[in-house]
Amino acid sequence: MAGVLFGVSFVTMADNTTDNTKRYSVHQYGQEGVLSSQKFYIKYNPDTKEAKIYFGTNPDQGKMANKELYTINSSGNVVVESDDGKLSFSYYDKDVHDFMNSMGSSKSVHNMSEDEIRSLINRVESIKKISVNTDAVLAPLLKSDTTHKNSVALGTDSVTTRDNEVYIGYKTGTESDKTYGTRVLGGLSDGTSNSDAATVRQVDRVKDSVEQLAQDTNTRLVVEAKKSREYTDSRTTVGVNPDGKLTRAEGATKTIAVNDGLVALSGRTDRIDYAVGAIDGRVTRNTQSIEKNSKAIAANTRTLQQTFSTSGQPAAPD
């Protein structure tokens, strides 16, 4: 279905609402060209260029009727938040992107369908389960002290003493002497303390750790999204060989939706049935001709036998 535009007017797709949004029905599963709001519908706001996907008026789970599912931002991406609430990101989906592009174009059709939204739900819900324990990563390095405004204490035993201060605690003395010294990153409060090179290096290490965490998280999200999309595509498409035969989607250079494959296969079956029916008709007619000729031969044989028995001689040929 992705990328296919059906020739249906927006007049039948969109309903105006009281909040200046337009509500769009989606293509019903297994019914080409038939629109429905029973399972899902989409509200598009032409002012903000954003949209929201909702469960329909009669969804698979009745308690979810008309509840908001996802928000689509003005860039055409789905806004997603992880289940633990620690990550918020935008997810790109081609079908959703095509839908949003159709809203801003002069074309009067869109391509969003029930099965595409179900596929989107499977991918997004899988990604939302990703949980990154940022506290465990940063706790040994970074501790905020809410007593002083805009102040940060680095080190588990560090305590800030004033506002706008970066405070670092470090061990001094021998192993038995576990007293702590301190360094203050100067220039952040009143400018009276000089910056310390060691302090700057520690701050840089914290910065590098945070950047590495962000990079690792983004990489993991991209990999999981790609795996989820490939798995879903391999289960919803079939491959087409150069000779037109259907095969598995994995490794195929050309793929089509499973629904289209079933329609093509059904068409071939109908043609085979028609050809077999034509052959049966010819066989029946040939059988009838043979029976007719057999009857004629039998009749001629009886005539010859009667003539021979009457005259004692075979009849002279004409």
C-alpha positions as CSV (number, residue, x, y, z in Angstrom):
1,M,0.0,0.0,0.0
2,A,2.9,2.4,0.8
3,G,3.4,5.0,-1.9
4,V,0.2,4.1,-3.7
5,L,-2.3,6.9,-4.2
6,F,-6.0,5.9,-4.7
7,G,-8.2,8.1,-6.8
8,V,-10.6,9.1,-4.1
9,S,-11.5,12.8,-3.5
10,F,-10.7,14.5,-0.2
11,V,-14.3,15.6,-0.1
12,T,-15.2,12.0,0.9
13,M,-12.1,11.6,3.1
14,A,-12.1,14.7,5.2
15,D,-14.6,16.0,7.7
16,N,-14.3,19.5,9.1
17,T,-14.3,19.7,12.9
18,T,-15.1,22.5,15.4
19,D,-11.4,23.1,16.2
20,N,-10.4,24.0,12.6
21,T,-8.8,20.5,12.0
22,K,-9.8,18.1,9.3
23,R,-10.6,14.5,10.1
24,Y,-9.5,11.9,7.6
25,S,-10.8,8.4,7.3
26,V,-8.3,5.7,6.2
27,H,-8.4,3.0,3.6
28,Q,-10.1,-0.1,5.0
29,Y,-8.0,-3.3,5.2
30,G,-8.7,-5.6,2.3
31,Q,-11.1,-3.2,0.7
32,E,-9.4,-1.2,-2.0
33,G,-10.8,2.3,-2.3
34,V,-13.2,1.9,0.7
35,L,-12.6,4.5,3.5
36,S,-13.5,4.0,7.1
37,S,-13.1,5.7,10.5
38,Q,-14.0,2.6,12.5
39,K,-10.5,1.4,13.3
40,F,-8.4,4.6,12.9
41,Y,-8.7,8.2,11.7
42,I,-6.3,11.1,11.4
43,K,-6.9,14.8,12.4
44,Y,-4.8,17.3,10.5
45,N,-4.3,20.9,11.6
46,P,-3.6,23.1,8.5
47,D,-2.5,26.0,10.8
48,T,0.3,24.1,12.7
49,K,0.9,21.6,9.9
50,E,0.7,18.9,12.5
51,A,-1.5,15.8,12.8
52,K,-2.7,13.2,15.3
53,I,-3.6,9.6,14.8
54,Y,-6.6,8.3,16.8
55,F,-8.2,5.0,17.4
56,G,-11.4,4.8,15.5
57,T,-15.1,4.8,16.6
58,N,-15.1,1.0,16.7
59,P,-11.5,-0.2,17.3
60,D,-10.5,-3.8,18.1
61,Q,-10.5,-2.8,21.8
62,G,-13.7,-0.9,22.5
63,K,-12.2,1.0,25.5
64,M,-9.7,2.7,23.1
65,A,-12.4,4.3,20.9
66,N,-11.5,7.9,19.8
67,K,-8.3,8.0,22.0
68,E,-5.2,9.7,20.7
69,L,-2.5,7.3,19.5
70,Y,0.4,9.3,18.1
71,T,1.3,12.9,17.2
72,I,2.9,13.7,13.9
73,N,5.0,16.9,13.9
74,S,5.2,19.4,11.1
75,S,8.3,17.6,9.7
76,G,6.2,14.5,9.1
77,N,7.7,12.4,11.8
78,V,6.0,10.5,14.6
79,V,6.7,11.9,18.1
80,V,7.7,9.0,20.4
81,E,8.5,8.9,24.1
82,S,10.1,5.8,25.7
83,D,8.0,3.8,28.2
84,D,10.3,4.9,31.1
85,G,9.8,8.6,30.1
86,K,13.5,9.3,29.8
87,L,13.8,9.5,26.1
88,S,11.8,11.5,23.6
89,F,12.5,11.4,19.9
90,S,11.1,11.7,16.4
91,Y,10.5,8.5,14.4
92,Y,10.5,8.6,10.5
93,D,8.0,6.4,8.8
94,K,7.6,6.6,5.0
95,D,3.8,6.0,5.0
96,V,3.3,8.8,7.5
97,H,5.7,11.1,5.7
98,D,3.8,10.5,2.4
99,F,0.5,11.3,4.1
100,M,1.8,14.6,5.5
101,N,3.3,15.5,2.1
102,S,-0.1,14.9,0.5
103,M,-1.7,17.4,2.9
104,G,0.5,20.2,1.6
105,S,0.2,19.3,-2.1
106,S,-2.3,20.1,-4.7
107,K,-3.3,16.4,-5.0
108,S,-6.6,15.5,-3.6
109,V,-5.8,12.0,-2.4
110,H,-3.9,10.3,0.5
111,N,-2.6,6.7,0.9
112,M,-2.9,5.9,4.6
113,S,-4.6,2.6,5.4
114,E,-5.5,0.6,8.4
115,D,-2.8,-2.1,7.9
116,E,-0.1,0.7,7.6
117,I,-1.2,2.2,10.9
118,R,-1.1,-1.3,12.5
119,S,2.4,-1.8,11.1
120,L,3.4,1.6,12.5
121,I,2.1,0.6,16.0
122,N,4.1,-2.6,16.0
123,R,7.4,-0.7,15.2
124,V,6.8,2.3,17.5
125,E,5.7,0.2,20.5
126,S,8.8,-2.0,20.1
127,I,11.1,1.1,20.1
128,K,9.3,2.6,23.1
129,K,10.4,-0.3,25.2
130,I,14.0,0.8,24.9
131,S,15.2,2.0,28.3
132,V,18.5,3.7,29.0
133,N,19.5,4.0,32.6
134,T,21.0,7.5,32.4
135,D,21.1,7.8,36.2
136,A,23.4,4.8,36.5
137,V,25.7,6.3,33.9
138,L,25.9,9.8,35.3
139,A,25.5,9.3,39.0
140,P,29.2,8.5,39.7
141,L,30.3,11.6,37.7
142,L,27.7,14.2,38.3
143,K,25.6,15.3,41.3
144,S,23.4,18.3,41.4
145,D,22.9,20.3,44.6
146,T,19.5,21.9,44.7
147,T,20.5,24.0,47.7
148,H,22.4,26.5,45.5
149,K,20.9,27.9,42.3
150,N,22.6,26.8,39.0
151,S,25.3,24.9,41.0
152,V,26.7,21.4,40.2
153,A,28.8,19.2,42.5
154,L,31.1,16.7,40.8
155,G,32.0,13.7,42.9
156,T,29.8,11.7,45.3
157,D,31.1,13.6,48.4
158,S,31.1,17.1,46.9
159,V,28.8,19.8,48.2
160,T,28.4,23.2,46.7
161,T,28.8,26.3,48.8
162,R,27.2,29.1,46.7
163,D,25.1,29.8,43.6
164,N,26.4,29.4,40.1
165,E,29.2,27.1,41.1
166,V,30.8,24.0,39.7
167,Y,32.4,22.2,42.7
168,I,34.7,19.2,42.4
169,G,35.7,16.9,45.3
170,Y,38.8,14.6,45.1
171,K,40.7,12.4,47.4
172,T,43.9,13.6,49.1
173,G,46.5,11.9,51.3
174,T,47.1,8.1,51.6
175,E,44.6,5.3,51.4
176,S,44.0,5.5,55.1
177,D,43.6,9.2,55.0
178,K,40.4,9.6,53.0
179,T,39.9,13.3,53.4
180,Y,38.8,15.3,50.4
181,G,40.2,18.4,48.8
182,T,38.2,20.7,46.6
183,R,38.5,22.7,43.4
184,V,36.2,25.4,42.2
185,L,35.8,26.2,38.6
186,G,36.4,29.9,38.6
187,G,34.7,32.5,36.5
188,L,31.2,31.0,37.0
189,S,30.2,33.0,40.1
190,D,32.0,36.3,41.0
191,G,35.1,35.8,38.9
192,T,37.4,35.8,41.9
193,S,38.6,32.2,41.6
194,N,41.0,31.2,38.9
195,S,40.1,28.3,36.6
196,D,41.9,25.1,37.4
197,A,43.3,23.0,34.5
198,A,42.4,19.7,36.3
199,T,38.9,20.9,36.9
200,V,38.5,21.7,33.2
201,R,39.7,18.3,32.3
202,Q,37.2,16.6,34.6
203,V,34.4,18.7,33.2
204,D,35.5,17.7,29.7
205,R,35.4,14.0,30.7
206,V,31.9,14.4,31.9
207,K,30.9,16.2,28.7
208,D,32.5,13.4,26.6
209,S,30.6,10.8,28.7
210,V,27.3,12.5,28.1
211,E,28.0,12.9,24.4
212,Q,29.0,9.2,24.1
213,L,25.8,8.2,25.9
214,A,23.7,10.3,23.4
215,Q,25.6,8.8,20.5
216,D,25.2,5.2,21.7
217,T,21.5,5.8,22.4
218,N,20.9,7.2,18.9
219,T,22.7,4.3,17.3
220,R,20.7,1.8,19.2
221,L,17.4,3.5,18.2
222,V,18.4,3.5,14.5
223,V,19.4,-0.2,14.6
224,E,16.2,-1.2,16.4
225,A,14.0,0.8,14.1
226,K,15.8,-0.7,11.0
227,K,15.4,-4.2,12.3
228,S,11.8,-3.7,13.2
229,R,11.0,-2.2,9.7
230,E,12.9,-5.0,7.9
231,Y,11.1,-7.7,9.9
232,T,7.7,-6.1,9.2
233,D,8.4,-5.6,5.5
234,S,9.5,-9.3,5.1
235,R,6.2,-10.4,6.6
236,T,3.9,-8.1,4.6
237,T,5.5,-8.5,1.1
238,V,6.3,-11.2,-1.4
239,G,9.0,-11.4,-4.0
240,V,8.3,-11.5,-7.8
241,N,10.7,-13.4,-10.1
242,P,11.5,-12.1,-13.6
243,D,9.1,-14.9,-15.0
244,G,6.3,-13.6,-12.8
245,K,6.4,-16.4,-10.2
246,L,5.9,-15.4,-6.5
247,T,8.6,-16.1,-4.0
248,R,9.8,-15.1,-0.5
249,A,10.6,-11.4,-0.1
250,E,14.0,-12.0,1.4
251,G,16.6,-11.3,-1.3
252,A,14.1,-10.5,-4.0
253,T,14.9,-7.6,-6.3
254,K,11.2,-6.8,-6.7
255,T,8.5,-7.1,-4.0
256,I,4.8,-6.5,-3.9
257,A,2.3,-6.4,-1.0
258,V,0.9,-9.8,0.0
259,N,-2.6,-8.6,-0.9
260,D,-1.5,-7.8,-4.5
261,G,0.3,-11.2,-4.7
262,L,-2.9,-13.0,-3.7
263,V,-4.9,-11.1,-6.3
264,A,-2.3,-12.0,-9.0
265,L,-2.3,-15.6,-7.9
266,S,-6.1,-15.7,-8.0
267,G,-6.0,-14.3,-11.6
268,R,-3.7,-17.1,-12.7
269,T,-5.8,-19.7,-11.1
270,D,-8.9,-18.4,-12.9
271,R,-7.1,-18.5,-16.3
272,I,-6.0,-22.1,-15.6
273,D,-9.6,-23.1,-14.7
274,Y,-10.8,-21.5,-18.0
275,A,-8.2,-23.3,-20.0
276,V,-9.0,-26.6,-18.4
277,G,-12.7,-26.0,-19.1
278,A,-12.0,-25.4,-22.8
279,I,-10.0,-28.6,-23.0
280,D,-12.9,-30.5,-21.3
281,G,-15.3,-29.1,-23.9
282,R,-13.1,-30.2,-26.8
283,V,-12.7,-33.7,-25.3
284,T,-16.5,-34.0,-24.9
285,R,-17.2,-32.9,-28.5
286,N,-14.6,-35.4,-29.8
287,T,-16.1,-38.2,-27.7
288,Q,-19.6,-37.4,-29.1
289,S,-18.2,-37.5,-32.7
290,I,-16.6,-40.9,-32.0
291,E,-19.8,-42.3,-30.6
292,K,-21.7,-41.0,-33.6
293,N,-19.3,-42.5,-36.1
294,S,-19.3,-45.8,-34.1
295,K,-23.1,-45.9,-34.4
296,A,-22.9,-45.2,-38.2
297,I,-20.4,-48.0,-38.7
298,A,-22.5,-50.4,-36.7
299,A,-25.6,-49.5,-38.8
300,N,-23.6,-50.1,-42.0
301,T,-22.4,-53.4,-40.7
302,R,-25.9,-54.6,-40.0
303,T,-27.1,-53.6,-43.5
304,L,-24.3,-55.5,-45.1
305,Q,-25.0,-58.6,-43.0
306,Q,-28.7,-58.5,-43.9
307,T,-27.9,-58.1,-47.6
308,F,-25.4,-61.0,-47.5
309,S,-27.9,-63.3,-45.7
310,T,-30.7,-62.6,-48.3
311,S,-28.7,-63.1,-51.5
312,G,-26.1,-65.5,-50.3
313,Q,-23.6,-63.1,-51.8
314,P,-22.3,-59.8,-50.9
315,A,-24.0,-57.0,-52.7
316,A,-22.3,-55.7,-55.8
317,P,-20.7,-52.4,-55.2
318,D,-22.3,-49.4,-56.8
